[in-house]
Each structure stands twice: as structure tokens, then as C-alpha cells.
Amino acid sequence: MLSPFTMQYQLFTPTVKSHLDTLITLYTDMAQRTLETLQSLSELNLQLGRDLVAEAGANCQRLMASKDASQLGAAAGAQLVPGAAALQTWQRGLADVLSRSTSSMAQTASTHIPAVRRSANAVAEEFVHQASEQTARATEGMSQYHAASQMRH
């Protein structure tokens, strides 16, 4: 059984269908690159969380293992600035993920844009051709109407 979308899709000419398929392929690939970026960002954020938890645990162990005031002070001071190294690693990772994402998106777009341009030009040419045909038919119809109108008078 045909869905409403399928029935509407059948009304399109092969040129329009081809253009829509080309656009869908472009959008699908761009969505895939976006999902890959989101996955990389999620992994990066998870690693940051793991690093912060590990550092907090290590700081707590040092705090509990302190034997004198100087060790206790150093351990307590480390608690005040948690995760500095982890945040720097995360920032470098974020810059890397975003750089790779930008490059991947640009590469994907540059791969698909020529086909999109060709299919859009084909659709435009088809529309111009159809408009010319319809204009010619309308002009012919008007000429016949005008000739028939003059015969009556």
C-alpha cells in the first residue's frame, strides 16, 4: 500500500525526484557527520567526568593520609582547584573535535555540492522547458480563440 508521501512523490518528474534524492543524500551525510561530532563530544565529556572523579578521589586519599599540617594544607589546597589538568586536556580535546568536525563537514559538503548544483540546474531547465511549452500552447489557444472570435463578427 502506498503512503501519502509515496503517492505525492510519484507526482514528481524524474528530474525532480533525482534532485530530491541528491539533497536527501547530502542531508543524510551531513547528519551523519553531526552525529559523529556529538559522539566525540560525549566521549570527551565522559572522559572529563572520569578524570575529575579520579582526581577528587586521589585528593581525598591524600587528605585522609595527611600526617602533619603541611601535608593537610597541601591536600586541602588541591581540593580548592580541582581538575585543572583535566580541564586543560578537555579544552585541547574540544578544539581537536571541533576542528575535525569542521573539516569533515566541509569535505562532505564539497563532495556533494557539485551533484546538487547539477541536479538543481536540471530541474530549473526542466521548469523553463515546461513553461515555454505551456506558453506556446496558451499562445496557440489564444490565437485560435481570437481567429474564431473574428469569424463570428
C-alpha positions as CSV (number, residue, x, y, z in Angstrom):
1,M,0.0,0.0,0.0
2,L,1.3,3.5,-0.9
3,S,1.7,6.0,1.8
4,P,0.6,9.6,1.2
5,F,4.2,10.6,0.9
6,T,4.9,7.9,-1.7
7,M,1.8,9.0,-3.7
8,Q,2.9,12.6,-3.6
9,Y,6.4,11.6,-4.6
10,Q,5.1,9.8,-7.7
11,L,3.7,13.1,-8.9
12,F,7.2,14.5,-9.3
13,T,9.1,14.2,-12.6
14,P,12.2,12.0,-12.7
15,T,14.4,15.1,-12.7
16,V,12.8,16.5,-9.5
17,K,13.0,13.0,-7.9
18,S,16.7,12.9,-8.8
19,H,17.3,16.3,-7.2
20,L,15.4,15.3,-4.1
21,D,17.4,12.1,-3.8
22,T,20.6,14.2,-4.2
23,L,19.5,16.6,-1.5
24,I,18.5,13.7,0.8
25,T,21.9,12.1,0.3
26,L,23.6,15.4,1.2
27,Y,21.5,16.0,4.3
28,T,21.9,12.4,5.4
29,D,25.7,12.6,5.2
30,M,25.8,15.9,7.0
31,A,23.5,14.5,9.7
32,Q,25.9,11.5,10.0
33,R,28.9,13.9,10.4
34,T,26.9,15.8,13.1
35,L,26.2,12.6,14.9
36,E,29.8,11.6,14.8
37,T,30.8,15.0,16.3
38,L,28.2,14.7,19.0
39,Q,29.5,11.2,19.8
40,S,33.1,12.5,20.0
41,L,31.9,15.4,22.3
42,S,30.1,12.9,24.5
43,E,33.1,10.7,24.8
44,L,35.2,13.8,25.6
45,N,32.8,14.9,28.3
46,L,32.7,11.4,29.8
47,Q,36.5,11.3,30.0
48,L,36.5,14.7,31.7
49,G,34.0,13.3,34.3
50,R,36.1,10.3,34.8
51,D,39.3,12.4,35.2
52,L,37.6,14.8,37.7
53,V,36.2,11.9,39.8
54,A,39.7,10.2,39.8
55,E,41.4,13.4,40.8
56,A,38.8,14.1,43.5
57,G,39.3,10.5,44.8
58,A,43.1,10.9,44.8
59,N,42.8,14.3,46.6
60,C,40.6,12.8,49.2
61,Q,43.0,9.9,49.8
62,R,45.9,12.4,50.2
63,L,43.7,14.5,52.6
64,M,42.9,11.4,54.7
65,A,46.5,10.2,54.6
66,S,48.0,13.5,55.8
67,K,50.2,13.1,58.8
68,D,51.0,16.7,59.6
69,A,49.7,20.2,59.0
70,S,51.8,20.9,55.9
71,Q,50.5,17.7,54.1
72,L,47.0,18.5,55.2
73,G,47.3,22.1,53.9
74,A,48.7,20.9,50.5
75,A,45.9,18.3,50.2
76,A,43.2,20.8,51.2
77,G,44.7,23.3,48.7
78,A,44.4,20.8,45.9
79,Q,40.7,20.4,46.7
80,L,40.2,24.1,46.1
81,V,41.4,23.9,42.4
82,P,40.1,20.6,41.3
83,G,40.7,19.3,37.8
84,A,42.9,22.0,36.3
85,A,44.9,19.4,34.3
86,A,41.7,17.6,33.4
87,L,40.1,20.8,32.1
88,Q,43.1,21.7,30.0
89,T,43.1,18.2,28.5
90,W,39.3,18.6,27.8
91,Q,39.9,22.0,26.2
92,R,42.6,20.6,23.9
93,G,40.3,17.7,23.1
94,L,37.4,20.0,22.4
95,A,39.5,22.1,20.0
96,D,40.5,18.9,18.2
97,V,36.9,17.5,18.0
98,L,35.6,20.8,16.6
99,S,38.5,21.1,14.1
100,R,37.9,17.6,12.8
101,S,34.1,18.2,12.7
102,T,34.6,21.4,10.7
103,S,36.9,19.7,8.3
104,S,34.6,16.7,7.9
105,M,31.6,18.9,7.3
106,A,33.4,20.9,4.7
107,Q,34.7,17.7,3.0
108,T,31.2,16.2,2.9
109,A,29.7,19.4,1.5
110,S,32.4,19.8,-1.1
111,T,31.8,16.2,-2.2
112,H,28.0,16.6,-2.6
113,I,27.6,20.2,-3.8
114,P,28.6,19.6,-7.5
115,A,25.9,16.9,-7.7
116,V,23.3,19.2,-6.0
117,R,24.3,22.0,-8.4
118,R,23.9,19.7,-11.5
119,S,20.5,18.4,-10.3
120,A,19.2,21.9,-9.4
121,N,20.2,23.1,-12.9
122,A,18.5,20.2,-14.5
123,V,15.3,20.9,-12.5
124,A,15.5,24.6,-13.5
125,E,16.0,23.7,-17.1
126,E,13.0,21.3,-17.0
127,F,10.8,24.0,-15.4
128,V,11.9,26.6,-18.1
129,H,11.2,24.0,-20.8
130,Q,7.7,23.2,-19.4
131,A,6.9,26.9,-19.0
132,S,7.9,27.5,-22.6
133,E,5.7,24.6,-23.8
134,Q,2.8,25.9,-21.7
135,T,3.3,29.4,-23.0
136,A,3.3,28.2,-26.6
137,R,0.1,26.2,-26.0
138,A,-1.6,29.2,-24.4
139,T,-0.5,31.4,-27.2
140,E,-1.8,29.0,-29.8
141,G,-5.1,28.7,-27.9
142,M,-5.4,32.4,-27.7
143,S,-4.7,32.7,-31.4
144,Q,-7.4,30.1,-32.2
145,Y,-9.8,31.9,-29.9
146,H,-9.1,35.3,-31.5
147,A,-9.5,33.9,-35.0
148,A,-12.7,32.2,-34.1
149,S,-13.9,35.4,-32.4
150,Q,-13.2,37.4,-35.5
151,M,-15.1,35.0,-37.7
152,R,-18.2,35.5,-35.7
153,H,-18.2,39.2,-36.1
